[in-house]
Amino acid sequence: MATAYRTFEAVYSREMSSSTSSNPQRCEDLKKRWDSMRFFAFDSFQGLPELKGPDSLTKDFTPGQFRTSSDEFWAHLRRRKIDTSKVVAVEGWFEDTLTDDTRTRLGIKKAAVVHIDSDLYASAKLALSFITPVLQDGTILIFDDWFNYRGHPALGERRALREWHEQNPKWGLTEYHKEGVRRNSFIVNDLTLRADLVTT
């Protein structure tokens, strides 16, 4: 979360610096965008859930693995000097928190970047379902554990995305950037847009 915040902050600062004298309107637009930007973290803060179904086929994960407290999460952000007023942490299991009510209550309307670091198929499936209504043309989807399960396409986050894509054919997926040995990302595009109406 701290890295995501710092990345967006750096882009904002760089763009503001280059536009200050040449394009005041762009500066105003950038400031409005940055001021309205929020960062959401969904986490059980109890580690991984019980492994069921396809997720039980791995020996890499165990229930409770990666456990950390919400207090530790906030303390880390404060140590990194993150503006915590822009961060919202939603604590609980995905099946309880990734709901329409949560999305409405928090006013989540558009997603610029979605980082799914759930390790498991079941969790990634819930995350993808939750973010579908807030996708926009150009949303970046990052999968932190894309090549878990020895990269098997019928397991983990790869299976979750394949199934989601079959159910949501209006969204195109363009592979974007691999990082490290496990991470992969995609640009999401609205295939219903007419090419002559798409603007930058």
C-alpha positions as CSV (number, residue, x, y, z in Angstrom):
1,M,0.0,0.0,0.0
2,A,2.8,2.4,0.9
3,T,4.5,1.7,-2.4
4,A,1.3,2.2,-4.4
5,Y,0.8,5.5,-2.6
6,R,4.3,6.7,-3.2
7,T,4.2,5.7,-6.9
8,F,1.0,7.8,-7.6
9,E,2.4,10.6,-5.5
10,A,5.6,10.7,-7.5
11,V,3.7,10.7,-10.8
12,Y,1.5,13.5,-9.6
13,S,4.4,15.6,-8.4
14,R,6.3,15.1,-11.7
15,E,3.3,16.0,-13.8
16,M,2.6,19.1,-11.7
17,S,6.2,20.2,-12.0
18,S,6.2,19.9,-15.8
19,S,2.8,21.6,-16.2
20,T,3.0,24.5,-13.7
21,S,4.0,27.3,-16.1
22,S,2.9,25.9,-19.4
23,N,-0.6,24.5,-18.6
24,P,-2.4,25.9,-15.5
25,Q,-5.7,24.1,-16.5
26,R,-3.9,20.8,-16.5
27,C,-2.4,21.6,-13.1
28,E,-5.9,22.3,-11.8
29,D,-7.2,19.0,-13.2
30,L,-4.3,17.0,-11.8
31,K,-4.8,18.5,-8.4
32,K,-8.5,17.7,-8.4
33,R,-7.7,14.1,-9.4
34,W,-5.1,13.7,-6.7
35,D,-7.3,15.3,-4.0
36,S,-10.1,12.9,-4.8
37,M,-7.9,9.8,-5.1
38,R,-8.2,7.2,-2.4
39,F,-6.4,3.9,-1.7
40,F,-8.4,0.9,-0.4
41,A,-7.0,-2.1,1.4
42,F,-9.2,-5.2,1.9
43,D,-7.6,-7.7,4.3
44,S,-8.7,-10.2,6.8
45,F,-5.7,-9.3,9.0
46,Q,-6.0,-13.0,10.1
47,G,-3.9,-14.4,7.3
48,L,-5.1,-16.8,4.6
49,P,-8.5,-18.5,5.0
50,E,-9.1,-22.2,5.1
51,L,-8.0,-23.8,1.8
52,K,-10.9,-25.4,-0.1
53,G,-11.6,-26.8,-3.5
54,P,-8.7,-26.2,-6.0
55,D,-6.8,-24.2,-3.4
56,S,-6.3,-27.3,-1.3
57,L,-4.1,-28.8,-4.0
58,T,-1.1,-26.7,-3.0
59,K,1.4,-27.2,-0.2
60,D,2.6,-23.6,-0.5
61,F,-0.1,-22.1,1.7
62,T,-1.7,-22.8,5.1
63,P,-4.6,-21.1,6.9
64,G,-3.4,-18.1,8.9
65,Q,-0.3,-17.7,6.8
66,F,0.7,-14.0,6.3
67,R,-1.2,-12.9,9.3
68,T,-0.6,-9.4,10.5
69,S,-2.7,-7.0,12.5
70,S,-4.4,-3.8,11.3
71,D,-2.4,-2.0,14.0
72,E,0.8,-3.1,12.3
73,F,-0.6,-2.1,8.9
74,W,-1.3,1.5,10.1
75,A,2.0,1.7,11.9
76,H,3.8,0.8,8.8
77,L,2.0,3.5,6.8
78,R,2.8,6.1,9.4
79,R,6.5,5.1,9.5
80,R,6.5,5.6,5.7
81,K,4.9,9.0,6.2
82,I,1.9,8.1,4.1
83,D,-1.1,10.5,4.3
84,T,-3.5,8.0,6.0
85,S,-6.5,10.3,5.3
86,K,-6.4,8.9,1.8
87,V,-6.3,5.3,2.9
88,V,-9.3,3.1,3.8
89,A,-8.7,-0.3,5.3
90,V,-11.6,-2.7,5.2
91,E,-11.1,-5.5,7.7
92,G,-12.7,-9.0,7.4
93,W,-12.9,-12.0,5.2
94,F,-13.6,-11.3,1.5
95,E,-16.9,-13.1,1.5
96,D,-18.1,-10.7,4.2
97,T,-16.6,-7.4,2.9
98,L,-16.5,-7.6,-0.9
99,T,-20.2,-6.7,-1.3
100,D,-22.4,-4.3,-3.1
101,D,-23.2,-2.6,0.2
102,T,-19.5,-2.1,0.9
103,R,-18.9,-0.6,-2.5
104,T,-21.9,1.8,-2.0
105,R,-21.0,2.7,1.5
106,L,-17.4,3.6,0.6
107,G,-18.4,5.4,-2.6
108,I,-16.1,3.4,-4.8
109,K,-17.1,4.4,-8.3
110,K,-14.0,4.0,-10.5
111,A,-10.9,1.9,-10.2
112,A,-7.7,3.1,-11.8
113,V,-5.5,0.2,-10.5
114,V,-6.5,-3.0,-8.8
115,H,-3.8,-5.1,-7.1
116,I,-5.0,-8.6,-6.3
117,D,-2.6,-10.1,-3.8
118,S,-4.8,-12.9,-2.6
119,D,-2.7,-16.0,-3.4
120,L,-5.8,-18.2,-3.7
121,Y,-8.3,-18.9,-6.4
122,A,-11.4,-18.4,-4.2
123,S,-10.2,-15.1,-2.9
124,A,-9.2,-13.8,-6.4
125,K,-12.6,-14.8,-7.7
126,L,-14.4,-12.8,-5.0
127,A,-12.1,-9.8,-5.7
128,L,-12.8,-9.8,-9.4
129,S,-16.5,-10.0,-8.9
130,F,-16.4,-7.1,-6.5
131,I,-14.4,-4.8,-8.8
132,T,-16.4,-5.5,-12.0
133,P,-18.9,-2.7,-11.6
134,V,-16.1,-0.1,-11.1
135,L,-13.8,-1.1,-14.0
136,Q,-13.2,1.6,-16.6
137,D,-11.5,1.5,-20.0
138,G,-7.8,1.4,-19.1
139,T,-8.0,0.0,-15.5
140,I,-4.8,-1.8,-14.6
141,L,-5.2,-5.3,-13.0
142,I,-2.2,-6.5,-11.1
143,F,-2.0,-10.1,-10.0
144,D,0.7,-10.6,-7.3
145,D,0.6,-14.4,-7.4
146,W,-0.1,-15.1,-11.1
147,F,2.5,-17.8,-11.4
148,N,1.8,-19.6,-8.1
149,Y,0.8,-23.3,-8.4
150,R,3.8,-23.7,-10.7
151,G,2.0,-21.4,-13.2
152,H,-0.9,-23.9,-13.8
153,P,-3.7,-22.2,-15.7
154,A,-6.4,-24.2,-14.0
155,L,-5.4,-23.0,-10.5
156,G,-5.0,-19.9,-8.4
157,E,-5.4,-16.3,-9.8
158,R,-5.0,-17.5,-13.4
159,R,-8.1,-19.7,-13.1
160,A,-10.1,-16.9,-11.4
161,L,-9.3,-14.4,-14.2
162,R,-10.1,-17.0,-16.9
163,E,-13.5,-17.7,-15.4
164,W,-14.2,-14.1,-14.8
165,H,-13.3,-13.2,-18.4
166,E,-15.6,-15.9,-19.8
167,Q,-18.5,-14.3,-17.8
168,N,-17.5,-10.7,-18.7
169,P,-16.7,-10.8,-22.5
170,K,-17.2,-7.0,-22.8
171,W,-13.9,-6.5,-21.1
172,G,-10.7,-7.1,-23.1
173,L,-7.5,-8.0,-21.4
174,T,-4.1,-7.0,-22.7
175,E,-1.1,-8.5,-20.9
176,Y,0.9,-5.5,-19.7
177,H,3.9,-6.0,-17.4
178,K,5.5,-9.0,-15.6
179,E,7.5,-8.3,-12.5
180,G,9.7,-10.7,-10.5
181,V,8.9,-14.4,-10.7
182,R,5.2,-14.4,-9.9
183,R,3.6,-11.1,-10.7
184,N,1.7,-10.2,-13.9
185,S,-0.6,-7.4,-15.0
186,F,-3.2,-6.6,-17.6
187,I,-4.8,-3.5,-19.1
188,V,-8.6,-3.8,-19.1
189,N,-10.5,-2.3,-22.0
190,D,-14.1,-1.8,-22.7
191,L,-14.7,-3.6,-26.0
192,T,-18.1,-2.0,-26.5
193,L,-16.5,1.4,-27.1
194,R,-16.4,2.4,-30.8
195,A,-12.8,3.0,-31.8
196,D,-13.7,6.3,-33.4
197,L,-15.1,7.6,-30.1
198,V,-12.2,6.6,-27.9
199,T,-10.2,9.6,-26.9
200,T,-7.0,10.0,-24.9
